[in-house]
Amino acid sequence: MIDLPPLRLPDAAVTFVGAGPGSARHLTLGAFQALQAADVVIHDRLVGPEVLALIPSRARLIDVGKEGFGPSTAQDHINTVLVAEAQAGARVVRLKGGDSGVFGRLDEEIEALEAAGLTFAILPGLTSATVAAAEIGQSLTRRGRNASFRIVTGHDMAGFAEQDWRGMARPGEVTAVYMGKKSARFLQGRLMMHAAAPDTAVTLVENVSRQDQRILAATLATLPEAAQALDGPAVILYGLAPREASAALSALKEARA
Ligand SMILES: C[S@@+](CC[C@H](N)C(=O)[O-])C[C@H]1O[C@@H](n2cnc3c(N)ncnc32)[C@H](O)[C@@H]1O
């Protein structure tokens, strides 16, 4: 066992900290240290209990969790709390699930701090897609298969989100869909409209890295049914199968050819 390096925390009124998808083993060392030094931790619903348990009891916890894309008043309230705590001189950590910069409404909170003349720093976290891919034993990119991958949302403020369906539907492409449970049938329809193969592998990873993590191996044809079976937050990995199922699927395709 080695001693932890000395604390070199950002000198900012508010530090945005990415908590990772849930398990303590996916928290960065910087995030851990920032939590140890915090007076106040303002956290979201998606921050896992294992991470919350690492916060010293002397720090005050403020839960500002809200469901999905909540109404803007909820975000205004979060901004107000953030600014008020920082102005009161507390060392504030704003703790968000995964990476704060991925569908985390980070800019809105930064703009509120800037408007109040407050400084901020960002400590990124592991986003759920990278951990989900690791949990199914797959790489998000692969030489000769895909030279890029997408992170998209299933819905935005206008409803189901439109994407570059033609690009996504090309064989070998990989896309991680966040907030995609309700839009699963829409995704399926759009991708098939752009000639995606119905047997394209799709893996749904629910509660990534947590005790209750579930991995559902599906295909584009079965995606809506698989999504209906989910209760918790999930990432849809379009174009990837869990490693063993991947081998079985390839064998099936070869047998059919
Ligand atoms: C508002 S976004 C936040 C994303 C987060 N900032 C990140 O980097 O993972 C919420 C969506 O992220 C995904 N998500 C977040 N945490 C997750 C987890 N532990 N397991 C599975 N999906 C998760 C789900 O798609 C969920 O609907």
PDBQT file of the ligand as one rigid body, heavy atoms in Angstrom, charges set to zero:
ROOT
HETATM    1  C1  LIG A 301     -28.760  13.105 -17.273  1.00  0.00    +0.000 C 
HETATM    2  S1  LIG A 301     -27.813  11.792 -17.946  1.00  0.00    +0.000 S 
HETATM    3  C2  LIG A 301     -26.366  11.905 -16.969  1.00  0.00    +0.000 C 
HETATM    4  C3  LIG A 301     -25.169  11.214 -17.582  1.00  0.00    +0.000 C 
HETATM    5  C4  LIG A 301     -23.942  11.242 -16.696  1.00  0.00    +0.000 C 
HETATM    6  N1  LIG A 301     -23.458  12.588 -16.554  1.00  0.00    +0.000 N 
HETATM    7  C5  LIG A 301     -22.832  10.345 -17.210  1.00  0.00    +0.000 C 
HETATM    8  O1  LIG A 301     -21.789  10.846 -17.617  1.00  0.00    +0.000 OA
HETATM    9  O2  LIG A 301     -22.997   9.108 -17.179  1.00  0.00    +0.000 OA
HETATM   10  C6  LIG A 301     -28.675  10.418 -17.258  1.00  0.00    +0.000 C 
HETATM   11  C7  LIG A 301     -28.522   9.166 -18.099  1.00  0.00    +0.000 C 
HETATM   12  O3  LIG A 301     -27.186   8.682 -18.000  1.00  0.00    +0.000 OA
HETATM   13  C8  LIG A 301     -27.181   7.276 -18.012  1.00  0.00    +0.000 C 
HETATM   14  N2  LIG A 301     -26.672   6.814 -16.709  1.00  0.00    +0.000 N 
HETATM   15  C9  LIG A 301     -26.200   7.567 -15.721  1.00  0.00    +0.000 A 
HETATM   16  N3  LIG A 301     -25.770   6.797 -14.695  1.00  0.00    +0.000 NA
HETATM   17  C10 LIG A 301     -25.989   5.523 -15.065  1.00  0.00    +0.000 A 
HETATM   18  C11 LIG A 301     -25.755   4.251 -14.459  1.00  0.00    +0.000 A 
HETATM   19  N4  LIG A 301     -25.193   4.130 -13.258  1.00  0.00    +0.000 N 
HETATM   20  N5  LIG A 301     -26.109   3.154 -15.149  1.00  0.00    +0.000 NA
HETATM   21  C12 LIG A 301     -26.646   3.237 -16.373  1.00  0.00    +0.000 A 
HETATM   22  N6  LIG A 301     -26.884   4.403 -16.996  1.00  0.00    +0.000 NA
HETATM   23  C13 LIG A 301     -26.555   5.526 -16.359  1.00  0.00    +0.000 A 
HETATM   24  C14 LIG A 301     -28.631   6.839 -18.258  1.00  0.00    +0.000 C 
HETATM   25  O4  LIG A 301     -28.839   6.737 -19.651  1.00  0.00    +0.000 OA
HETATM   26  C15 LIG A 301     -29.388   7.999 -17.675  1.00  0.00    +0.000 C 
HETATM   27  O5  LIG A 301     -30.697   8.085 -18.200  1.00  0.00    +0.000 OA
ENDROOT
TORSDOF 0
